[in-house]
Amino acid sequence: MNPHLLEERVATVSGGPGLAETARARLAAHKATADACRRRTSERRAELERALAGDSTGHALDLMLELDALERVQDRIDHRLSELCDALSDPRSPRYGDAQPI
């Protein structure tokens, strides 16, 4: 997911007093994980470019495998963060079979 869109999704979660501390911690942990994965992917991509250009003695195949895994994991992390944002943004009023709040 586009990092800017993800930032907007996180911003939709109200940080008001109704949000439990555990929910805030989960949101922060999910966001930190997504950001760390994105940074690591960027670093590995740069290392791979250097290795393929012959400027480094790094192992290009190892870098490619790690980069592939990071890109696949990033999608999962972003999806989980997006789902968490949806869950935390849902109205807190209970709903019944007719989907109407009480």
DSSP file with accessible surface (Angstrom, degrees, kcal/mol):
  #  RESIDUE AA STRUCTURE BP1 BP2  ACC     N-H-->O    O-->H-N    N-H-->O    O-->H-N    TCO  KAPPA ALPHA  PHI   PSI    X-CA   Y-CA   Z-CA
    1    1 A M              0   0   87      0, 0.0    77,-0.0     0, 0.0     5,-0.0   0.000 360.0 360.0 360.0 145.9    0.0    0.0    0.0
    2    2 A N     >  -     0   0   79      1,-0.1     4,-2.3     2,-0.1     3,-0.2  -0.376 360.0-134.7 -59.1 127.4    1.1    3.5   -0.7
    3    3 A P  H  > S+     0   0   52      0, 0.0     4,-2.3     0, 0.0    -1,-0.1   0.852 104.3  53.5 -57.4 -33.3    2.8    4.8    2.5
    4    4 A H  H  > S+     0   0  138      2,-0.2     4,-2.0     1,-0.2     5,-0.1   0.901 108.7  48.4 -69.9 -39.3    0.9    8.1    2.2
    5    5 A L  H  > S+     0   0   90     -3,-0.2     4,-2.1     2,-0.2    -1,-0.2   0.896 110.8  51.9 -64.9 -38.5   -2.4    6.4    2.0
    6    6 A L  H  X S+     0   0    7     -4,-2.3     4,-2.5     1,-0.2    -2,-0.2   0.912 107.1  52.4 -64.7 -40.4   -1.5    4.3    5.0
    7    7 A E  H  X S+     0   0   85     -4,-2.3     4,-2.2     1,-0.2    -1,-0.2   0.898 108.8  50.9 -60.1 -41.2   -0.6    7.4    6.9
    8    8 A E  H  X S+     0   0  124     -4,-2.0     4,-1.0     2,-0.2    -1,-0.2   0.891 108.7  51.6 -64.2 -38.8   -4.0    8.8    6.1
    9    9 A R  H >< S+     0   0   63     -4,-2.1     3,-0.7     2,-0.2     4,-0.5   0.921 110.1  48.4 -62.7 -44.4   -5.7    5.6    7.3
   10   10 A V  H >< S+     0   0   23     -4,-2.5     3,-1.4     1,-0.2    -2,-0.2   0.902 107.5  56.5 -63.6 -37.3   -3.8    5.8   10.6
   11   11 A A  H 3< S+     0   0   81     -4,-2.2    -1,-0.2     1,-0.3    -2,-0.2   0.745  95.1  66.8 -67.7 -21.0   -4.8    9.5   10.9
   12   12 A T  T << S+     0   0   84     -4,-1.0     2,-0.6    -3,-0.7    -1,-0.3   0.699  78.6  94.2 -73.6 -17.1   -8.5    8.5   10.7
   13   13 A V  S <  S-     0   0   12     -3,-1.4     2,-0.2    -4,-0.5    76,-0.1  -0.653  83.4-128.0 -77.0 118.1   -8.3    6.7   14.0
   14   14 A S        -     0   0   81     -2,-0.6    -2,-0.1    74,-0.2    -1,-0.1  -0.463  12.1-155.5 -69.7 135.8   -9.4    9.2   16.6
   15   15 A G        +     0   0   51     -2,-0.2    -1,-0.1    -4,-0.1    -2,-0.0   0.081  47.6 135.1 -96.8  23.4   -7.0    9.5   19.4
   16   16 A G  S >  S-     0   0   28      1,-0.1     3,-1.7     2,-0.1    -3,-0.0   0.046  76.2 -89.0 -67.1 178.7   -9.6   10.7   21.8
   17   17 A P  T 3  S+     0   0  137      0, 0.0    -1,-0.1     0, 0.0    -2,-0.0   0.696 120.0  70.7 -65.5 -16.2  -10.1    9.6   25.4
   18   18 A G  T 3  S+     0   0   69      2,-0.1     2,-0.6     0, 0.0    -2,-0.1   0.636  76.9  93.2 -76.6 -11.3  -12.3    6.8   24.2
   19   19 A L  S <  S-     0   0   10     -3,-1.7     5,-0.1     1,-0.1    69,-0.0  -0.729  80.7-126.6 -87.4 119.1   -9.4    4.9   22.7
   20   20 A A     >  -     0   0   55     -2,-0.6     4,-2.2     1,-0.1     3,-0.2  -0.229  14.5-118.9 -64.3 153.3   -8.0    2.4   25.1
   21   21 A E  H  > S+     0   0  143      1,-0.2     4,-2.4     2,-0.2     5,-0.2   0.868 115.5  54.9 -61.2 -36.5   -4.3    2.5   25.9
   22   22 A T  H  > S+     0   0  105      1,-0.2     4,-2.3     2,-0.2    -1,-0.2   0.886 107.4  50.2 -66.0 -36.4   -3.9   -1.1   24.6
   23   23 A A  H  > S+     0   0   12      2,-0.2     4,-2.5     1,-0.2    -2,-0.2   0.903 110.1  50.1 -67.0 -40.8   -5.5    0.0   21.3
   24   24 A R  H  X S+     0   0   78     -4,-2.2     4,-2.6     1,-0.2    -2,-0.2   0.913 111.3  49.3 -62.0 -42.1   -3.1    2.9   21.1
   25   25 A A  H  X S+     0   0   58     -4,-2.4     4,-2.5     2,-0.2    -2,-0.2   0.907 111.0  49.2 -65.1 -41.8   -0.2    0.6   21.8
   26   26 A R  H  X S+     0   0  129     -4,-2.3     4,-2.6     2,-0.2     5,-0.2   0.923 112.1  48.4 -62.8 -44.8   -1.3   -1.9   19.1
   27   27 A L  H  X S+     0   0   22     -4,-2.5     4,-2.5     1,-0.2     5,-0.2   0.931 112.8  47.9 -62.0 -44.3   -1.7    0.9   16.6
   28   28 A A  H  X S+     0   0   62     -4,-2.6     4,-2.7     1,-0.2    -2,-0.2   0.908 112.8  48.7 -63.8 -41.2    1.7    2.3   17.4
   29   29 A A  H  X S+     0   0   51     -4,-2.5     4,-2.2     2,-0.2    -2,-0.2   0.915 112.0  48.2 -66.7 -42.3    3.3   -1.2   17.2
   30   30 A H  H  X S+     0   0   35     -4,-2.6     4,-2.3     2,-0.2    -2,-0.2   0.927 114.0  46.9 -62.6 -44.5    1.7   -2.0   13.8
   31   31 A K  H  X S+     0   0   48     -4,-2.5     4,-2.6    -5,-0.2     5,-0.2   0.925 111.6  50.6 -65.6 -41.8    2.7    1.4   12.4
   32   32 A A  H  X S+     0   0   55     -4,-2.7     4,-2.6     1,-0.2    -1,-0.2   0.899 110.7  50.1 -62.9 -38.6    6.3    1.0   13.7
   33   33 A T  H  X S+     0   0   74     -4,-2.2     4,-2.4     2,-0.2    -1,-0.2   0.924 111.1  48.2 -65.6 -44.7    6.5   -2.4   12.1
   34   34 A A  H  X S+     0   0    0     -4,-2.3     4,-2.2     1,-0.2    -2,-0.2   0.924 113.7  47.3 -61.6 -43.7    5.3   -1.2    8.8
   35   35 A D  H  X S+     0   0   44     -4,-2.6     4,-2.5     2,-0.2    -2,-0.2   0.907 111.8  50.2 -64.9 -42.1    7.7    1.7    8.8
   36   36 A A  H  X S+     0   0   42     -4,-2.6     4,-2.6     2,-0.2     5,-0.2   0.905 110.7  49.2 -64.6 -40.8   10.7   -0.5    9.8
   37   37 A C  H  X S+     0   0   12     -4,-2.4     4,-2.6     2,-0.2    -1,-0.2   0.923 110.9  50.1 -64.5 -41.7    9.9   -3.0    7.0
   38   38 A R  H  X S+     0   0   56     -4,-2.2     4,-2.1    -5,-0.2    -2,-0.2   0.918 112.3  47.5 -63.9 -42.2    9.6   -0.1    4.5
   39   39 A R  H  X S+     0   0  143     -4,-2.5     4,-2.5     2,-0.2    -2,-0.2   0.930 112.5  48.6 -63.5 -46.1   13.0    1.3    5.6
   40   40 A R  H  X S+     0   0  119     -4,-2.6     4,-2.7     1,-0.2     5,-0.2   0.899 109.8  52.4 -63.7 -38.7   14.7   -2.1    5.5
   41   41 A T  H  X S+     0   0    9     -4,-2.6     4,-2.4     1,-0.2    -1,-0.2   0.930 110.0  48.7 -60.9 -45.0   13.3   -2.8    2.0
   42   42 A S  H  X S+     0   0   73     -4,-2.1     4,-2.0     1,-0.2    -2,-0.2   0.917 111.9  48.9 -62.4 -42.8   14.7    0.5    0.8
   43   43 A E  H  X S+     0   0  102     -4,-2.5     4,-2.4     1,-0.2    -2,-0.2   0.924 112.6  47.2 -63.0 -44.8   18.1   -0.2    2.3
   44   44 A R  H  X S+     0   0   44     -4,-2.7     4,-2.6     2,-0.2    -1,-0.2   0.870 108.7  55.0 -66.2 -36.2   18.2   -3.7    0.8
   45   45 A R  H  X S+     0   0  108     -4,-2.4     4,-2.2    -5,-0.2    -1,-0.2   0.926 109.9  46.7 -62.9 -41.8   17.2   -2.4   -2.6
   46   46 A A  H  X S+     0   0   43     -4,-2.0     4,-2.1     2,-0.2    -2,-0.2   0.910 112.3  50.3 -66.2 -41.9   20.1    0.1   -2.5
   47   47 A E  H  X S+     0   0   63     -4,-2.4     4,-2.6     1,-0.2    -2,-0.2   0.900 109.8  51.4 -61.5 -40.9   22.5   -2.6   -1.4
   48   48 A L  H  X S+     0   0   13     -4,-2.6     4,-2.9     2,-0.2     5,-0.2   0.920 107.6  51.7 -63.4 -43.4   21.3   -4.8   -4.2
   49   49 A E  H  X S+     0   0  120     -4,-2.2     4,-1.4     1,-0.2    -1,-0.2   0.916 112.0  47.1 -59.7 -42.0   21.9   -2.1   -6.8
   50   50 A R  H  <>S+     0   0  119     -4,-2.1     5,-1.9     2,-0.2     6,-0.8   0.919 112.5  49.3 -65.7 -42.1   25.4   -1.6   -5.5
   51   51 A A  H ><5S+     0   0   16     -4,-2.6     3,-0.9     1,-0.2    -2,-0.2   0.909 112.3  47.3 -64.0 -41.2   26.1   -5.4   -5.6
   52   52 A L  H 3<5S+     0   0   98     -4,-2.9    -1,-0.2     1,-0.2    -2,-0.2   0.741 108.4  55.8 -73.6 -21.6   24.7   -5.7   -9.1
   53   53 A A  T 3<5S-     0   0   65     -4,-1.4    -1,-0.2    -5,-0.2    -2,-0.2   0.532 115.0-116.9 -84.7  -6.6   26.8   -2.7  -10.2
   54   54 A G  T < 5S+     0   0   60     -3,-0.9    -3,-0.2    -4,-0.5    -2,-0.1   0.546  85.5 115.9  84.1   7.3   29.9   -4.4   -9.0
   55   55 A D  S   <S+     0   0  130     -5,-1.9     2,-0.3    -6,-0.2    -4,-0.2   0.515  72.1  45.6 -85.3  -5.5   30.6   -1.8   -6.4
   56   56 A S        -     0   0   53     -6,-0.8    -2,-0.1    -5,-0.2    -9,-0.0  -0.943  69.0-137.6-136.9 155.9   30.1   -4.1   -3.4
   57   57 A T        +     0   0  140     -2,-0.3    -6,-0.1     2,-0.1    -1,-0.0   0.261  64.9 128.9 -95.5  12.5   31.2   -7.6   -2.4
   58   58 A G  S    S-     0   0   33    -11,-0.1     2,-0.9     1,-0.1     3,-0.1  -0.118  70.4-103.0 -63.4 164.4   27.7   -8.3   -1.2
   59   59 A H     >  -     0   0  132      1,-0.2     4,-2.2     2,-0.0     5,-0.2  -0.802  28.9-165.1 -95.3 106.9   25.8  -11.4   -2.2
   60   60 A A  H  > S+     0   0   26     -2,-0.9     4,-2.7     1,-0.2     5,-0.2   0.877  86.6  53.0 -61.2 -40.1   23.3  -10.3   -4.8
   61   61 A L  H  > S+     0   0  117      1,-0.2     4,-2.5     2,-0.2    -1,-0.2   0.934 109.6  48.0 -64.9 -44.0   21.3  -13.5   -4.5
   62   62 A D  H  > S+     0   0   97      1,-0.2     4,-2.4     2,-0.2    -1,-0.2   0.908 112.9  49.3 -60.7 -41.8   20.9  -13.3   -0.8
   63   63 A L  H  X S+     0   0   14     -4,-2.2     4,-2.7     2,-0.2    -2,-0.2   0.903 110.0  50.9 -64.8 -40.2   19.9   -9.6   -1.1
   64   64 A M  H  X S+     0   0   86     -4,-2.7     4,-2.6     2,-0.2    -2,-0.2   0.912 110.6  48.9 -63.9 -41.7   17.3  -10.5   -3.8
   65   65 A L  H  X S+     0   0  104     -4,-2.5     4,-2.3     2,-0.2    -2,-0.2   0.921 113.7  45.6 -65.2 -42.6   15.8  -13.3   -1.6
   66   66 A E  H  X S+     0   0   53     -4,-2.4     4,-2.8     2,-0.2    -2,-0.2   0.923 112.7  50.8 -66.4 -41.2   15.6  -11.0    1.4
   67   67 A L  H  X S+     0   0   14     -4,-2.7     4,-2.5     2,-0.2    -2,-0.2   0.925 109.5  50.8 -62.6 -42.1   14.1   -8.2   -0.7
   68   68 A D  H  X S+     0   0   75     -4,-2.6     4,-2.0     1,-0.2    -1,-0.2   0.937 112.2  46.7 -60.2 -46.1   11.5  -10.5   -2.1
   69   69 A A  H  X S+     0   0   38     -4,-2.3     4,-2.7     1,-0.2     5,-0.2   0.918 111.8  50.9 -63.8 -42.6   10.5  -11.7    1.4
   70   70 A L  H  X S+     0   0   22     -4,-2.8     4,-2.5     1,-0.2    -1,-0.2   0.899 108.8  51.0 -62.8 -40.9   10.4   -8.1    2.7
   71   71 A E  H  X S+     0   0   73     -4,-2.5     4,-1.3     2,-0.2    -1,-0.2   0.900 112.7  45.8 -65.6 -38.9    8.1   -7.0   -0.2
   72   72 A R  H  X S+     0   0  119     -4,-2.0     4,-1.4    -5,-0.2    -2,-0.2   0.918 114.3  48.0 -68.9 -40.9    5.7   -9.9    0.4
   73   73 A V  H  X S+     0   0   57     -4,-2.7     4,-2.9     1,-0.2     5,-0.2   0.880 103.8  61.7 -67.4 -35.9    5.7   -9.2    4.1
   74   74 A Q  H  X S+     0   0   17     -4,-2.5     4,-2.9     1,-0.2     5,-0.2   0.909 101.6  52.5 -57.8 -41.3    5.1   -5.5    3.6
   75   75 A D  H  X S+     0   0  103     -4,-1.3     4,-2.2     1,-0.2    -1,-0.2   0.918 111.4  46.3 -60.6 -42.8    1.8   -6.2    1.9
   76   76 A R  H  X S+     0   0  159     -4,-1.4     4,-2.5     2,-0.2    -2,-0.2   0.916 113.2  48.5 -66.2 -43.0    0.7   -8.4    4.9
   77   77 A I  H  X S+     0   0   26     -4,-2.9     4,-2.6     2,-0.2     5,-0.2   0.937 112.3  48.4 -63.1 -46.1    1.8   -5.8    7.4
   78   78 A D  H  X S+     0   0    4     -4,-2.9     4,-2.6    -5,-0.2    -1,-0.2   0.904 111.2  51.0 -61.3 -40.6    0.1   -3.0    5.6
   79   79 A H  H  X S+     0   0  108     -4,-2.2     4,-2.6    -5,-0.2    -1,-0.2   0.925 110.8  47.9 -63.8 -43.9   -3.1   -5.1    5.3
   80   80 A R  H  X S+     0   0  154     -4,-2.5     4,-2.3     2,-0.2    -2,-0.2   0.904 112.4  49.2 -64.3 -41.1   -3.1   -5.8    9.0
   81   81 A L  H  X S+     0   0    1     -4,-2.6     4,-2.5     2,-0.2    -2,-0.2   0.923 111.0  50.3 -64.2 -41.1   -2.5   -2.2    9.9
   82   82 A S  H  X S+     0   0   12     -4,-2.6     4,-2.3     1,-0.2    -2,-0.2   0.922 110.8  48.8 -62.9 -43.6   -5.3   -1.2    7.6
   83   83 A E  H  X S+     0   0  102     -4,-2.6     4,-2.5     2,-0.2    -1,-0.2   0.897 110.4  51.3 -63.2 -40.2   -7.7   -3.7    9.2
   84   84 A L  H  X S+     0   0    8     -4,-2.3     4,-2.6     2,-0.2     5,-0.2   0.918 108.4  51.4 -63.9 -41.8   -6.7   -2.4   12.6
   85   85 A C  H  X S+     0   0    0     -4,-2.5     4,-1.4     1,-0.2    -2,-0.2   0.919 110.7  49.2 -60.2 -42.6   -7.5    1.2   11.6
   86   86 A D  H  X S+     0   0   76     -4,-2.3     4,-1.0     1,-0.2     3,-0.3   0.929 111.6  48.6 -61.0 -45.9  -10.9    0.0   10.3
   87   87 A A  H  < S+     0   0   55     -4,-2.5     3,-0.4     1,-0.2    -2,-0.2   0.890 114.1  45.3 -63.6 -38.9  -11.6   -1.8   13.6
   88   88 A L  H  < S+     0   0   19     -4,-2.6    -1,-0.2     1,-0.2   -74,-0.2   0.687 112.5  51.9 -79.8 -17.0  -10.6    1.2   15.7
   89   89 A S  H  < S+     0   0   50     -4,-1.4    -1,-0.2    -3,-0.3    -2,-0.2   0.575  83.2 111.1 -93.3 -12.9  -12.5    3.6   13.6
   90   90 A D  S  < S-     0   0   97     -4,-1.0    -3,-0.0    -3,-0.4    -4,-0.0  -0.297  84.3 -92.1 -60.1 146.8  -15.8    1.7   13.7
   91   91 A P        -     0   0   79      0, 0.0    -1,-0.1     0, 0.0    -2,-0.1  -0.334  29.4-139.7 -59.1 142.3  -18.6    3.4   15.6
   92   92 A R        +     0   0  145     -3,-0.1    -2,-0.1     2,-0.1    -3,-0.0   0.529  68.6 107.0 -84.1  -7.0  -18.6    2.2   19.2
   93   93 A S  S    S-     0   0   49      1,-0.1     2,-0.0     8,-0.0     0, 0.0  -0.528  78.2-109.2 -76.5 138.7  -22.4    2.0   19.5
   94   94 A P        -     0   0   66      0, 0.0     8,-1.2     0, 0.0     2,-0.4  -0.338  32.6-154.3 -67.4 145.6  -23.7   -1.6   19.6
   95   95 A R  B     -A  101   0A 125      6,-0.2     2,-0.2     4,-0.0     0, 0.0  -0.919   5.2-159.2-121.0 151.0  -25.6   -2.7   16.6
   96   96 A Y    >   -     0   0  142      4,-0.9     3,-3.0    -2,-0.4     4,-0.1  -0.465  48.3 -64.6-117.9-170.8  -28.3   -5.4   16.3
   97   97 A G  T 3  S+     0   0   89      1,-0.3    -2,-0.0    -2,-0.2     0, 0.0   0.753 130.9  53.9 -51.7 -29.8  -29.7   -7.5   13.5
   98   98 A D  T 3  S-     0   0  110      2,-0.2    -1,-0.3     1,-0.0    -3,-0.0   0.400 109.4-122.7 -88.9   6.5  -31.2   -4.5   11.6
   99   99 A A    <   +     0   0   57     -3,-3.0    -2,-0.1     1,-0.2    -1,-0.0   0.700  69.5 131.7  62.5  21.5  -27.7   -2.8   11.7
  100  100 A Q        -     0   0  117     -4,-0.1    -4,-0.9     1,-0.0    -1,-0.2  -0.857  60.1-118.2-103.4 136.4  -29.2    0.2   13.4
  101  101 A P  B      A   95   0A  58      0, 0.0    -6,-0.2     0, 0.0    -8,-0.0  -0.355 360.0 360.0 -66.7 154.0  -27.5    1.6   16.5
  102  102 A I              0   0  140     -8,-1.2    -9,-0.0    -2,-0.0    -7,-0.0  -0.375 360.0 360.0 -77.9 360.0  -29.5    1.6   19.7
